[in-house]
Amino acid sequence: MRRDTAESSLIKKGMLAGETDMYNEDTIWSQNSSDKVDIAQELMRVIREVFGSVPVSRNLRALSIGSGPEPQFQILEAAFRGGLYLLDIDSVPLSVISSRIKSHFVDHVSTIKADYSKCLVIAKDAERFLKDNLGGSRQDLVTLYHSLYYSNESDWAELFGSLYDVILADNGAIHAVMMSANCSENDSTTWLYNYFAGKFFGCSNDQDLLAFGKQFSENVRFRGTSVRLETHRVKFFSDDFEKFMAVIWMILLYPDVHKYSSDQKKEITEYVYSNFFKPRKPLIQMQDHLVISK
């Protein structure tokens, strides 16, 4: 199909938008989607539950794993005066948080540059992390917001076991969020990834938080633990096609995981332009919430 000059120019820019770094891609997503609003709503529900189970006089503590620039910073900073620890492997978002801490004269928030898959999965490593980075104090809340993509699902049972047994305080909660593994709607992030990653690399999204949550709830070792599972719908759209495509490339795991060729990038970009951007159709994300309360 022949396109006019303006459309062709946008397609070329969209193909190059994948060179945007992950921090900027995540920022675009945060500013142009209902994702963070959705997370904040569930976070407030979790915080209410945690606050209701501990003495009013005790200041609470929280650990955010894979925090990024942490859009929920103001909620967490205000609620967890006993200590808020923001862990990320990327120094860029941590530097943003550090600047915010300094400008707001905050003295109970700390940043930690580390790879959670190496310091929290194994119980002995988690014990060392608790002592060296958390002052030996267990946390009333642990969050994993879109950070489980960076670990193998085969490690989740051990990771959550370490968090539950070593890091989490009595009456505390773990709140995890990630894109749903199963969604057949062709305007969804799940479908988009499965279609193009499947077509070009034979891959599909096999990280299923809901299935894991059900397995966790059935584990006799955690009998008596409260497990809540929910799926919410969020939307994304940007009037800037380059920004729209930057998010698409983030979803399609380019370039860190999948190295799409020039022809493949053109096909993807043209598809997104014709099916989403031109008709001004929002991209849908079905995302799963897992809340484990101790």
C-alpha positions as CSV (number, residue, x, y, z in Angstrom):
1,M,0.0,0.0,0.0
2,R,1.4,3.4,-1.1
3,R,1.6,6.0,1.7
4,D,1.9,9.7,1.4
5,T,5.1,11.5,2.5
6,A,3.9,12.4,5.9
7,E,2.8,8.9,6.8
8,S,6.0,7.4,5.3
9,S,8.0,9.8,7.5
10,L,6.1,8.7,10.6
11,I,6.7,5.1,9.8
12,K,10.5,5.7,9.5
13,K,10.5,7.6,12.8
14,G,8.4,4.8,14.4
15,M,10.9,2.2,13.3
16,L,13.7,4.1,15.0
17,A,11.8,4.7,18.2
18,G,13.0,1.4,19.5
19,E,16.4,3.0,20.2
20,T,14.9,4.9,23.1
21,D,16.3,3.7,26.5
22,M,14.1,1.6,28.8
23,Y,13.7,4.4,31.4
24,N,12.2,6.8,28.8
25,E,10.0,4.1,27.3
26,D,8.6,3.3,30.8
27,T,8.1,7.1,31.4
28,I,6.1,7.4,28.2
29,W,4.0,4.4,29.3
30,S,3.4,5.8,32.7
31,Q,2.4,9.3,31.4
32,N,0.0,8.0,28.7
33,S,-1.7,5.0,30.2
34,S,-4.0,4.2,33.1
35,D,-1.5,1.6,34.4
36,K,-0.1,3.6,37.3
37,V,-3.6,4.7,38.3
38,D,-4.7,1.1,38.3
39,I,-1.7,0.0,40.4
40,A,-2.2,2.9,42.8
41,Q,-5.8,2.0,43.4
42,E,-4.9,-1.6,44.4
43,L,-1.9,-0.4,46.3
44,M,-4.1,1.8,48.5
45,R,-6.3,-1.2,49.2
46,V,-3.3,-3.2,50.3
47,I,-2.0,-0.4,52.5
48,R,-5.4,-0.1,54.2
49,E,-5.3,-3.8,55.0
50,V,-1.7,-3.6,56.3
51,F,-2.4,-0.6,58.4
52,G,-5.4,-2.3,59.9
53,S,-3.3,-5.2,61.2
54,V,-0.5,-3.5,63.0
55,P,-0.4,-1.1,66.0
56,V,-1.0,2.6,65.0
57,S,2.2,3.6,66.9
58,R,4.5,1.6,64.7
59,N,6.0,3.2,61.6
60,L,5.7,0.8,58.6
61,R,8.5,-0.2,56.2
62,A,8.3,-1.1,52.5
63,L,10.6,-2.5,49.8
64,S,9.9,-1.7,46.1
65,I,11.6,-4.3,43.8
66,G,12.4,-3.1,40.3
67,S,11.1,0.3,41.4
68,G,12.1,2.3,38.3
69,P,11.3,6.0,38.8
70,E,8.5,4.7,41.1
71,P,5.4,6.7,40.2
72,Q,3.8,5.6,43.5
73,F,6.7,7.4,45.4
74,Q,4.5,9.9,47.1
75,I,2.0,7.3,48.3
76,L,4.8,5.0,49.6
77,E,6.9,7.8,51.1
78,A,4.0,9.1,53.1
79,A,2.7,5.7,54.2
80,F,6.0,4.0,55.1
81,R,7.7,6.4,57.4
82,G,9.7,3.7,59.1
83,G,11.7,3.2,55.9
84,L,11.1,3.0,52.2
85,Y,13.7,1.1,50.1
86,L,13.7,1.4,46.3
87,L,15.7,-1.4,44.6
88,D,16.5,-1.3,40.9
89,I,19.3,-2.6,38.6
90,D,19.3,0.6,36.6
91,S,21.1,3.6,38.0
92,V,19.2,6.1,35.8
93,P,15.8,5.8,37.6
94,L,17.5,5.6,40.9
95,S,19.3,8.9,40.2
96,V,15.9,10.5,39.5
97,I,14.6,9.2,42.8
98,S,17.8,10.3,44.6
99,S,17.3,13.9,43.3
100,R,13.7,13.8,44.4
101,I,14.6,12.7,47.9
102,K,17.1,15.5,48.1
103,S,14.8,18.2,46.8
104,H,12.0,17.0,49.1
105,F,14.3,16.8,52.2
106,V,13.3,13.2,52.8
107,D,15.4,11.2,55.2
108,H,13.6,7.9,55.4
109,V,13.9,6.7,51.8
110,S,16.9,4.8,50.4
111,T,17.9,3.6,46.9
112,I,19.6,0.3,46.3
113,K,21.3,-0.6,43.0
114,A,21.2,-4.4,42.7
115,D,19.8,-7.3,40.7
116,Y,16.9,-8.8,42.7
117,S,17.3,-12.1,40.8
118,K,20.8,-12.4,42.3
119,C,20.2,-11.1,45.9
120,L,16.7,-12.2,46.8
121,V,15.9,-15.5,45.1
122,I,17.9,-17.7,47.4
123,A,17.1,-17.5,51.1
124,K,20.7,-17.1,52.3
125,D,21.2,-14.2,49.9
126,A,17.9,-12.7,51.1
127,E,19.1,-12.9,54.7
128,R,22.3,-11.1,53.7
129,F,20.3,-8.5,51.8
130,L,18.1,-8.0,54.9
131,K,21.1,-7.4,57.1
132,D,23.2,-5.3,54.7
133,N,20.5,-3.2,53.0
134,L,17.4,-3.2,55.2
135,G,19.0,-2.7,58.5
136,G,17.9,-6.1,59.6
137,S,14.2,-5.0,59.7
138,R,11.5,-7.0,58.0
139,Q,9.2,-5.1,55.6
140,D,5.5,-4.6,56.0
141,L,5.0,-4.3,52.2
142,V,7.0,-5.7,49.2
143,T,6.0,-4.6,45.7
144,L,7.0,-6.0,42.3
145,Y,5.4,-3.8,39.7
146,H,6.2,-5.1,36.2
147,S,9.5,-6.4,37.5
148,L,8.9,-10.1,37.3
149,Y,9.5,-10.0,33.5
150,Y,13.2,-9.9,34.3
151,S,13.3,-13.3,36.1
152,N,12.5,-16.8,35.0
153,E,9.1,-18.1,36.0
154,S,10.9,-21.2,37.3
155,D,12.5,-19.0,39.9
156,W,9.3,-17.4,41.2
157,A,8.5,-20.1,43.8
158,E,11.9,-19.7,45.4
159,L,11.8,-15.9,45.1
160,F,8.4,-15.5,46.7
161,G,9.4,-18.1,49.3
162,S,12.4,-16.0,50.3
163,L,10.4,-12.8,50.3
164,Y,7.7,-14.4,52.5
165,D,10.0,-16.2,54.9
166,V,12.9,-13.8,55.2
167,I,11.9,-10.3,54.1
168,L,8.2,-9.9,54.9
169,A,7.1,-8.9,58.5
170,D,4.2,-10.6,60.2
171,N,0.9,-9.2,58.9
172,G,2.7,-7.8,55.9
173,A,1.8,-8.1,52.2
174,I,3.4,-8.7,48.8
175,H,1.8,-7.0,45.8
176,A,2.9,-8.0,42.3
177,V,1.6,-6.8,39.0
178,M,2.3,-7.8,35.4
179,M,0.8,-8.2,32.0
180,S,-1.7,-11.1,31.7
181,A,-0.3,-14.2,30.0
182,N,-3.6,-15.0,28.3
183,C,-5.6,-12.5,26.3
184,S,-7.1,-13.2,22.9
185,E,-8.2,-9.6,22.1
186,N,-6.1,-8.4,19.2
187,D,-5.9,-4.8,20.5
188,S,-4.0,-6.0,23.6
189,T,-0.4,-6.0,24.6
190,T,-0.4,-9.7,25.2
191,W,-1.8,-10.5,21.7
192,L,0.6,-8.0,20.1
193,Y,3.6,-9.7,21.7
194,N,2.5,-13.2,21.1
195,Y,1.7,-12.5,17.4
196,F,4.9,-10.8,16.4
197,A,7.3,-12.5,18.7
198,G,5.6,-15.8,17.7
199,K,5.8,-15.0,14.0
200,F,9.4,-13.9,14.0
201,F,11.0,-15.9,16.8
202,G,8.6,-18.7,17.8
203,C,8.1,-17.1,21.2
204,S,5.0,-16.4,23.4
205,N,4.4,-14.9,26.8
206,D,4.8,-17.8,29.2
207,Q,4.9,-15.8,32.5
208,D,1.6,-16.4,34.1
209,L,1.1,-14.6,37.4
210,L,-2.4,-15.9,37.9
211,A,-1.3,-19.5,37.5
212,F,1.6,-18.9,39.9
213,G,-0.7,-17.3,42.5
214,K,-3.0,-20.3,42.4
215,Q,-0.1,-22.6,42.9
216,F,1.2,-20.5,45.8
217,S,-2.2,-20.6,47.5
218,E,-2.3,-24.4,47.2
219,N,1.2,-24.8,48.7
220,V,0.9,-26.5,52.1
221,R,3.9,-24.6,53.3
222,F,1.9,-21.4,53.1
223,R,-1.3,-22.7,54.5
224,G,-3.3,-19.9,56.2
225,T,-1.9,-17.3,53.9
226,S,-4.4,-15.0,52.2
227,V,-3.9,-14.9,48.4
228,R,-6.0,-12.5,46.2
229,L,-5.9,-12.6,42.4
230,E,-7.5,-10.0,40.1
231,T,-7.2,-8.9,36.5
232,H,-7.7,-5.3,35.4
233,R,-8.0,-3.5,32.1
234,V,-5.8,-0.5,31.4
235,K,-5.4,1.6,28.3
236,F,-2.5,3.4,26.5
237,F,-2.5,6.0,23.7
238,S,-0.2,8.8,22.7
239,D,-0.7,11.5,20.0
240,D,3.0,11.3,19.3
241,F,3.7,8.3,17.0
242,E,7.3,8.1,18.0
243,K,6.3,7.8,21.7
244,F,3.6,5.3,20.8
245,M,6.1,3.1,19.0
246,A,8.7,3.5,21.8
247,V,6.2,1.7,24.1
248,I,5.4,-0.9,21.5
249,W,9.1,-1.8,21.2
250,M,9.3,-2.0,25.0
251,I,6.4,-4.5,24.9
252,L,8.0,-6.5,22.1
253,L,11.3,-6.7,24.1
254,Y,13.4,-4.9,21.5
255,P,16.3,-4.8,21.4
256,D,17.3,-6.5,24.7
257,V,15.6,-9.9,23.9
258,H,14.4,-9.9,20.3
259,K,16.5,-8.4,17.5
260,Y,13.9,-7.6,14.8
261,S,15.2,-7.1,11.3
262,S,14.6,-3.9,9.4
263,D,11.8,-5.5,7.4
264,Q,10.3,-6.9,10.5
265,K,10.4,-3.5,12.2
266,K,8.7,-2.0,9.2
267,E,5.9,-4.6,9.2
268,I,5.3,-4.0,13.0
269,T,5.4,-0.2,12.7
270,E,3.0,-0.2,9.7
271,Y,0.6,-2.5,11.6
272,V,0.6,-0.3,14.7
273,Y,0.1,2.8,12.6
274,S,-2.8,1.4,10.6
275,N,-4.6,-0.4,13.5
276,F,-4.0,1.9,16.4
277,F,-2.5,5.3,15.7
278,K,-4.4,6.3,12.6
279,P,-7.9,5.3,13.9
280,R,-6.9,6.7,17.4
281,K,-7.6,3.3,19.0
282,P,-6.0,2.8,22.5
283,L,-3.8,-0.2,23.1
284,I,-5.3,-2.4,25.8
285,Q,-3.4,-4.2,28.5
286,M,-5.0,-6.8,30.7
287,Q,-2.9,-7.0,33.8
288,D,-2.9,-9.4,36.7
289,H,-2.6,-8.4,40.4
290,L,-1.3,-10.9,43.0
291,V,-1.6,-9.9,46.7
292,I,-0.2,-12.3,49.3
293,S,-1.0,-11.3,52.9
294,K,1.0,-12.9,55.7
